[in-house]
Amino acid sequence: MKDTLGVLLAGGAGERLYPLTRDRAKPAVTFGGIYRIVDVTLSNCINSDLRRVYILTQYKALSLNRHIREGWNILGREVGEFVEVLPPMKRVGEQWYQGTADAVYQNIYSIGSEQPKHVLILSGDHIYKMNYGLMLERHNETNADVTLATIQIDCSEVYRFGVVDVDSNNQVKGFQEKPRETKLRSPYNPEKVAASMGIYLFNTDVLIPVLLKDAEDPNSSHDFGKDILPRMVEDYRIYAYDFIDENKKEALYWRDVGTLEAYYEANMDIVSVSPVFNLYDEDWPIRTFQRQYPPAKFVFAEKGRTGTAVDSIVSSGCIVSGSVVKNSILSPDVRVNSYSEIDASILFSHVNVGRHCRIRRAIIDRDVHIPEGTTIGYDAEADRQRYFVTDSGITVVTRDYSLFENPVSVDYFTSE
C-alpha cells in the first residue's frame, strides 16, 4: 500500500443523524462507548497497512479535528506516514464542497504533492472491517482503471443504495443511483443486487483528468456515484470488488449509520450477547483515543438498591450507584444514581442521571444532567414535548433540552 493515498470524506452535514450532528461532524459521533464513528474506517486503514490518509472535513469539525490530533498522531512523519486533516481551502474556486467528487477535486494539489500511484476514496460514516490491501491486489490483477467495492443486497433495499451492473468477469457495465426497483441482478446470486459501498480505488493518472473534466461541467452534481463513475463506463476499465469481511462472522457486516435508527441499532448490536460486529477481535483491532479516567465502579448491594449492569458496555470513569443498567452503553465518565433504571439506551460521556429516573430506548448526548425522578422513553407524546423523538420511538436528549426550569449553562468549548 506504499504507493496508495487514502482520502477519507468526512465533510457531510449529517442531517439524517440530527440532533447528534448539531454541534459535531457525523464521523465524530460517539460509537460503542469509547469510539468515534471515524475510528472504524481509520482502523481499517492501519490494519490494511495504509499509512497515508487525508481526512477532508467541512461542517462543525472542531471535535473531529481534536480527536484526530489526540488519537491518530501515531504514524512516522519522518518516513512519510500520516493521518492528516484537510479543511476546505477554496484553492481552486470560491465554493464549499459541492459533492463527493468536488471535495476530492478541491484538494487535487494536496493529492498531487504526495505523488501516489493509487488513490483510495473512503467514507467516514460506515461500520465494517475490510482489508483494502486485498482490494488493491484485485485492482492490479484486473489491470483496472477504477475498482469499486460492492456488497450483495436484497432487491427490496435498492432504493437506499447506488446499484451496479456487473458482468460475470466483475467488470462494471452501468450504474443506477437509488432506483425504486431494478432488474439488475448479481452475477453471484440471482436473488441479490450488487450495491456500491462508496469505496473507490482509482489510478491517479485516471482520477486527475476525470476530476478536472467534471469540475468544468455545469450540469454535474460533482458526485462519484451519480456523475463520475457512470460517465466512465464506456471509456475506462471499471471493476467491482465484492466485499470480503474481516469480521469473521457468518453474515457480512457493513452498516451505514447515517440515520438515528441505523446508528441506534448498530450500537445495540454491540451490547447483545453475541454481537455481529466484534470489537474484541485481536487480529483486527479498532483503536481510538481514550482520556485518563479511573476504572468503572458499581456500588451498593442493598435490597432494592444494587448497582448492576447486564448485557451492557460500561466505559472507564463510570459509576453505577445503586441503579440498574440493562442492554445499554455508558460512555466514559457517566454516573447513574440510586434507584434509577437504564434500559436499551446510549449515554454519551459526562452524563449524570439523578435518582429515581427511568430511561428506555434513548440516546443521551454528552454533558446532560437528568434531574431526579425523570422518565424518558415510556410516553412518546410527552417526550415529544421536550425532546427529539424519531418515528420509531427513539428519544434523543441534547444539552439544551427544555426540561429544566433553570437550565444549566453549557460550555460549548469543552472537549468531547
C-alpha positions as CSV (number, residue, x, y, z in Angstrom):
1,M,0.0,0.0,0.0
2,K,3.0,2.3,0.0
3,D,2.0,3.8,-3.4
4,T,-1.6,4.4,-2.3
5,L,-3.1,7.5,-0.7
6,G,-6.3,7.3,1.3
7,V,-8.8,10.2,1.1
8,L,-11.5,9.9,3.7
9,L,-14.6,12.0,3.1
10,A,-15.7,13.4,6.5
11,G,-17.3,16.7,5.5
12,G,-21.0,16.0,5.2
13,A,-23.5,17.9,7.3
14,G,-25.0,14.6,8.7
15,E,-28.6,15.9,8.5
16,R,-30.2,12.5,8.9
17,L,-28.3,12.0,12.2
18,Y,-29.6,15.3,13.7
19,P,-29.6,16.3,16.5
20,L,-26.4,14.4,17.3
21,T,-24.8,16.3,14.5
22,R,-26.0,19.7,15.5
23,D,-22.7,20.5,17.3
24,R,-20.3,18.0,15.7
25,A,-19.4,16.3,12.4
26,K,-21.0,12.9,11.8
27,P,-17.8,11.0,11.9
28,A,-17.1,12.4,15.3
29,V,-20.3,11.0,16.9
30,T,-19.6,8.5,19.7
31,F,-19.9,4.8,18.8
32,G,-19.7,1.8,21.1
33,G,-19.0,3.8,24.2
34,I,-15.3,4.8,23.7
35,Y,-15.0,5.1,19.9
36,R,-16.0,7.7,17.3
37,I,-17.6,6.5,14.0
38,V,-14.5,7.6,12.1
39,D,-12.3,5.3,14.2
40,V,-13.6,2.2,12.4
41,T,-12.5,3.3,8.9
42,L,-9.2,4.7,10.2
43,S,-8.6,1.3,11.9
44,N,-9.3,-0.4,8.6
45,C,-6.6,1.8,7.1
46,I,-4.0,1.0,9.7
47,N,-4.8,-2.7,9.7
48,S,-4.5,-2.7,5.9
49,D,-1.1,-1.1,6.2
50,L,-2.4,2.1,4.5
51,R,-0.2,4.8,6.2
52,R,-1.0,7.9,4.2
53,V,-4.5,9.3,4.8
54,Y,-6.1,12.7,4.2
55,I,-9.3,13.4,6.1
56,L,-11.4,16.0,4.3
57,T,-13.6,18.0,6.7
58,Q,-16.1,20.8,6.4
59,Y,-19.1,21.1,8.7
60,K,-18.6,21.5,12.5
61,A,-15.3,19.8,12.5
62,L,-13.8,21.0,15.8
63,S,-14.3,17.9,17.8
64,L,-13.3,15.7,14.9
65,N,-10.1,17.7,14.4
66,R,-9.3,17.4,18.1
67,H,-10.0,13.7,18.1
68,I,-7.7,13.1,15.1
69,R,-5.0,15.2,16.7
70,E,-5.1,13.4,20.1
71,G,-5.8,9.9,18.9
72,W,-4.3,9.4,15.5
73,N,-1.0,11.1,15.6
74,I,0.6,7.7,15.7
75,L,2.4,7.3,12.4
76,G,6.0,8.1,11.3
77,R,6.1,11.5,9.8
78,E,9.8,11.1,9.1
79,V,9.1,8.2,6.8
80,G,6.2,9.9,5.0
81,E,3.3,8.3,7.1
82,F,0.4,10.5,8.3
83,V,-3.2,10.8,9.1
84,E,-3.9,14.5,8.3
85,V,-7.0,16.7,8.4
86,L,-7.5,18.9,5.4
87,P,-10.1,21.7,5.9
88,P,-11.7,23.4,2.9
89,M,-9.2,25.8,1.4
90,K,-11.1,27.1,-1.6
91,R,-7.9,26.7,-3.5
92,V,-9.5,26.0,-6.9
93,G,-12.7,28.1,-6.5
94,E,-15.0,30.1,-4.2
95,Q,-17.5,27.3,-3.4
96,W,-17.6,24.9,-0.4
97,Y,-17.6,21.2,-1.3
98,Q,-20.5,20.6,-3.8
99,G,-20.3,16.8,-3.7
100,T,-18.0,13.9,-3.1
101,A,-16.1,14.4,-6.3
102,D,-15.8,18.1,-5.8
103,A,-14.4,17.6,-2.3
104,V,-11.6,15.5,-3.8
105,Y,-11.1,17.9,-6.7
106,Q,-10.7,20.9,-4.4
107,N,-7.8,19.0,-2.8
108,I,-6.2,18.0,-6.0
109,Y,-3.0,19.8,-5.3
110,S,-2.6,18.1,-1.9
111,I,-3.1,14.8,-3.6
112,G,-0.7,15.5,-6.3
113,S,2.0,16.6,-3.9
114,E,2.1,13.1,-2.5
115,Q,2.6,11.6,-6.0
116,P,0.6,8.4,-5.2
117,K,0.1,5.7,-7.9
118,H,-3.4,5.0,-6.5
119,V,-6.0,7.0,-4.6
120,L,-8.4,5.1,-2.3
121,I,-11.6,7.2,-1.6
122,L,-13.4,6.2,1.6
123,S,-16.4,7.3,3.7
124,G,-16.2,8.3,7.3
125,D,-19.6,7.1,8.4
126,H,-19.7,3.3,7.8
127,I,-19.2,0.5,10.3
128,Y,-17.3,-2.5,8.8
129,K,-14.0,-4.4,8.6
130,M,-12.2,-4.5,5.3
131,N,-8.7,-5.2,4.2
132,Y,-8.0,-2.6,1.5
133,G,-4.8,-4.3,0.5
134,L,-6.9,-7.2,-0.9
135,M,-8.9,-4.8,-3.0
136,L,-5.6,-3.3,-4.3
137,E,-4.4,-6.7,-5.3
138,R,-7.5,-7.4,-7.3
139,H,-7.3,-3.9,-8.8
140,N,-3.8,-4.7,-10.1
141,E,-4.7,-8.2,-11.2
142,T,-7.5,-6.9,-13.5
143,N,-5.4,-4.0,-14.8
144,A,-8.3,-1.8,-13.8
145,D,-8.5,2.0,-14.0
146,V,-11.0,2.1,-11.2
147,T,-12.2,-0.6,-8.7
148,L,-15.2,0.0,-6.5
149,A,-16.2,-2.1,-3.6
150,T,-19.7,-3.8,-3.7
151,I,-21.8,-5.7,-1.3
152,Q,-24.7,-8.0,-2.2
153,I,-28.1,-6.7,-1.0
154,D,-31.7,-7.8,-1.2
155,C,-33.7,-6.4,-4.1
156,S,-36.1,-4.7,-1.7
157,E,-33.2,-2.5,-0.5
158,V,-32.1,-1.0,-3.8
159,Y,-33.9,2.4,-3.1
160,R,-31.2,3.0,-0.4
161,F,-28.1,2.4,-2.5
162,G,-26.4,3.0,-5.7
163,V,-26.6,-0.3,-7.5
164,V,-24.1,-1.6,-10.1
165,D,-24.5,-3.7,-13.3
166,V,-21.7,-6.2,-13.1
167,D,-20.9,-8.9,-15.6
168,S,-19.5,-12.4,-14.9
169,N,-15.9,-11.1,-15.1
170,N,-16.7,-8.4,-12.4
171,Q,-16.5,-5.6,-14.9
172,V,-18.9,-2.8,-14.3
173,K,-21.3,-2.0,-17.2
174,G,-23.6,0.5,-15.6
175,F,-24.9,2.3,-12.5
176,Q,-28.3,3.1,-11.1
177,E,-28.5,5.6,-8.2
178,K,-31.1,4.6,-5.6
179,P,-33.7,3.3,-8.0
180,R,-37.2,2.4,-6.7
181,E,-36.7,-1.0,-8.3
182,T,-34.3,-2.6,-10.7
183,K,-33.9,-5.6,-13.0
184,L,-30.2,-5.8,-12.3
185,R,-29.0,-9.0,-10.6
186,S,-25.8,-10.0,-9.0
187,P,-23.6,-12.5,-11.0
188,Y,-23.0,-14.3,-7.8
189,N,-26.6,-14.7,-6.7
190,P,-29.7,-14.1,-8.9
191,E,-31.7,-13.1,-5.9
192,K,-29.3,-10.3,-4.9
193,V,-28.1,-7.0,-6.4
194,A,-24.6,-5.6,-6.2
195,A,-24.6,-2.3,-4.3
196,S,-21.8,0.2,-4.1
197,M,-20.2,0.7,-0.7
198,G,-18.9,4.1,-1.5
199,I,-15.3,2.9,-1.6
200,Y,-13.4,3.7,-4.8
201,L,-9.8,2.8,-5.8
202,F,-8.5,5.0,-8.7
203,N,-5.3,5.1,-10.6
204,T,-4.1,8.6,-10.0
205,D,-3.4,9.3,-13.7
206,V,-7.0,8.4,-14.4
207,L,-8.6,10.3,-11.4
208,I,-7.0,13.7,-12.0
209,P,-8.2,14.3,-15.6
210,V,-11.6,12.9,-14.8
211,L,-12.0,15.3,-11.8
212,L,-10.8,18.2,-14.0
213,K,-13.4,17.4,-16.7
214,D,-16.2,17.0,-14.1
215,A,-15.3,20.4,-12.5
216,E,-15.9,22.1,-15.8
217,D,-19.3,20.5,-16.3
218,P,-22.1,23.0,-15.1
219,N,-24.7,20.2,-15.3
220,S,-22.8,17.8,-12.9
221,S,-23.7,17.4,-9.3
222,H,-20.0,16.5,-8.8
223,D,-20.7,13.2,-7.1
224,F,-18.8,10.0,-7.7
225,G,-21.8,7.7,-7.7
226,K,-24.1,10.0,-9.7
227,D,-21.7,11.6,-12.2
228,I,-18.1,10.4,-12.3
229,L,-18.4,6.7,-12.5
230,P,-21.5,6.4,-14.8
231,R,-19.7,8.5,-17.3
232,M,-16.5,6.5,-17.2
233,V,-18.1,3.2,-18.0
234,E,-17.7,3.4,-21.8
235,D,-14.1,4.7,-21.8
236,Y,-12.4,3.1,-18.8
237,R,-11.9,-0.3,-17.2
238,I,-14.0,-0.3,-14.1
239,Y,-14.2,-3.4,-12.0
240,A,-16.2,-4.4,-8.9
241,Y,-14.6,-5.9,-5.8
242,D,-17.0,-7.9,-3.8
243,F,-16.7,-7.2,-0.1
244,I,-14.6,-9.7,1.9
245,D,-15.4,-9.2,5.6
246,E,-12.6,-9.3,8.1
247,N,-15.2,-9.5,10.9
248,K,-15.1,-13.4,10.8
249,K,-18.8,-13.9,11.2
250,E,-21.2,-16.0,9.1
251,A,-23.1,-12.9,8.0
252,L,-21.3,-10.0,6.3
253,Y,-21.4,-6.8,8.3
254,W,-21.5,-3.4,6.7
255,R,-23.6,-0.6,8.1
256,D,-24.3,2.9,7.0
257,V,-25.0,4.6,10.4
258,G,-26.2,7.8,8.8
259,T,-29.7,7.8,10.3
260,L,-30.6,7.7,14.0
261,E,-32.3,4.4,13.6
262,A,-29.3,2.8,11.9
263,Y,-27.0,4.3,14.4
264,Y,-29.0,3.1,17.4
265,E,-29.4,-0.5,16.0
266,A,-25.6,-0.7,15.3
267,N,-24.9,0.2,18.9
268,M,-27.5,-2.2,20.2
269,D,-25.9,-5.0,18.2
270,I,-22.6,-4.4,20.1
271,V,-24.2,-5.0,23.5
272,S,-26.0,-8.2,22.5
273,V,-24.8,-11.5,23.9
274,S,-23.3,-12.5,20.6
275,P,-22.8,-9.3,18.6
276,V,-22.4,-9.5,14.8
277,F,-19.7,-6.7,14.9
278,N,-16.9,-8.0,17.0
279,L,-14.9,-5.3,18.9
280,Y,-12.9,-7.9,20.7
281,D,-11.0,-9.3,17.7
282,E,-7.3,-9.2,18.4
283,D,-6.5,-9.8,14.8
284,W,-8.4,-6.7,13.6
285,P,-8.3,-4.1,16.5
286,I,-10.4,-1.0,16.4
287,R,-8.3,1.8,18.0
288,T,-9.2,5.2,19.4
289,F,-8.1,7.9,21.8
290,Q,-9.1,7.4,25.4
291,R,-8.8,10.0,28.2
292,Q,-7.4,9.0,31.6
293,Y,-10.3,8.0,33.8
294,P,-10.4,5.7,36.8
295,P,-12.0,2.2,36.4
296,A,-15.7,1.8,36.3
297,K,-17.3,1.2,39.7
298,F,-20.6,-0.5,40.9
299,V,-21.7,0.4,44.4
300,F,-24.3,-0.5,46.9
301,A,-25.6,-4.1,47.5
302,E,-28.7,-3.3,49.4
303,K,-32.1,-4.8,48.7
304,G,-33.7,-2.6,46.0
305,R,-30.5,-0.5,45.7
306,T,-27.9,-2.7,44.0
307,G,-25.6,-1.2,41.4
308,T,-25.6,-3.6,38.4
309,A,-25.1,-3.6,34.7
310,V,-26.0,-6.6,32.5
311,D,-25.7,-7.1,28.7
312,S,-24.1,-3.7,28.6
313,I,-20.9,-1.8,27.9
314,V,-19.6,0.3,30.8
315,S,-16.7,2.5,30.0
316,S,-14.0,3.8,32.3
317,G,-14.8,6.5,34.8
318,C,-18.5,5.3,35.1
319,I,-20.2,4.9,38.5
320,V,-23.3,2.8,38.6
321,S,-24.5,3.7,42.1
322,G,-27.4,1.6,43.4
323,S,-29.1,1.6,40.0
324,V,-29.8,-1.0,37.2
325,V,-28.3,-0.7,33.7
326,K,-29.6,-3.2,31.1
327,N,-28.8,-3.6,27.3
328,S,-27.1,-0.2,27.3
329,I,-23.9,1.6,26.5
330,L,-22.3,4.0,29.0
331,S,-19.6,6.2,27.6
332,P,-16.7,7.4,29.8
333,D,-17.5,9.4,33.0
334,V,-21.2,8.6,33.3
335,R,-22.9,8.4,36.7
336,V,-26.2,6.7,37.2
337,N,-27.5,7.4,40.7
338,S,-29.6,5.3,43.1
339,Y,-32.9,3.7,42.3
340,S,-32.7,4.6,38.6
341,E,-33.2,2.2,35.6
342,I,-31.5,2.5,32.3
343,D,-32.7,0.1,29.5
344,A,-31.7,-0.2,25.8
345,S,-30.1,3.3,25.8
346,I,-26.9,5.0,24.8
347,L,-25.4,7.5,27.2
348,F,-22.6,9.8,25.9
349,S,-19.7,11.0,28.1
350,H,-20.2,13.1,31.2
351,V,-23.9,12.3,31.6
352,N,-25.3,12.4,35.1
353,V,-28.6,10.6,35.8
354,G,-30.3,11.6,39.0
355,R,-32.1,9.3,41.5
356,H,-35.4,7.5,40.7
357,C,-35.1,8.0,36.9
358,R,-36.4,5.6,34.3
359,I,-34.9,5.8,30.8
360,R,-35.6,3.4,27.9
361,R,-34.7,3.4,24.2
362,A,-33.0,6.8,24.5
363,I,-29.8,8.5,23.3
364,I,-28.5,11.0,25.9
365,D,-26.0,13.5,24.5
366,R,-22.8,14.4,26.4
367,D,-22.9,16.7,29.4
368,V,-26.6,16.3,30.0
369,H,-27.8,16.2,33.6
370,I,-31.1,14.2,34.0
371,P,-32.9,15.6,37.1
372,E,-34.2,13.3,39.8
373,G,-37.5,11.4,39.0
374,T,-37.3,12.0,35.2
375,T,-39.0,9.4,33.0
376,I,-37.9,9.1,29.3
377,G,-39.0,6.6,26.7
378,Y,-42.3,5.5,28.2
379,D,-44.6,8.1,26.8
380,A,-43.7,9.2,23.3
381,E,-46.2,12.0,23.1
382,A,-44.9,13.5,26.4
383,D,-41.3,13.1,25.3
384,R,-42.0,14.9,22.0
385,Q,-43.0,18.0,24.0
386,R,-39.5,18.1,25.5
387,Y,-37.1,16.1,23.3
388,F,-36.4,14.9,19.8
389,V,-38.2,11.6,19.1
390,T,-37.8,9.5,15.9
391,D,-40.7,7.9,14.1
392,S,-39.6,4.5,15.6
393,G,-39.7,5.9,19.1
394,I,-36.0,6.6,19.9
395,T,-35.7,9.6,22.2
396,V,-32.7,11.9,21.8
397,V,-31.9,14.2,24.7
398,T,-29.4,17.0,23.9
399,R,-27.7,19.5,26.1
400,D,-30.2,22.3,25.7
401,Y,-33.4,20.3,26.2
402,S,-36.2,22.3,27.7
403,L,-36.9,20.2,30.8
404,F,-35.0,22.5,33.2
405,E,-36.9,25.3,34.9
406,N,-33.5,26.9,35.3
407,P,-31.3,25.4,32.5
408,V,-27.7,24.9,33.4
409,S,-25.1,26.7,31.5
410,V,-23.3,24.7,28.8
411,D,-19.7,25.2,28.0
412,Y,-19.6,24.5,24.3
413,F,-15.8,24.9,24.3
414,T,-15.2,21.8,26.4
415,S,-13.5,18.9,24.7
416,E,-15.5,15.9,23.7
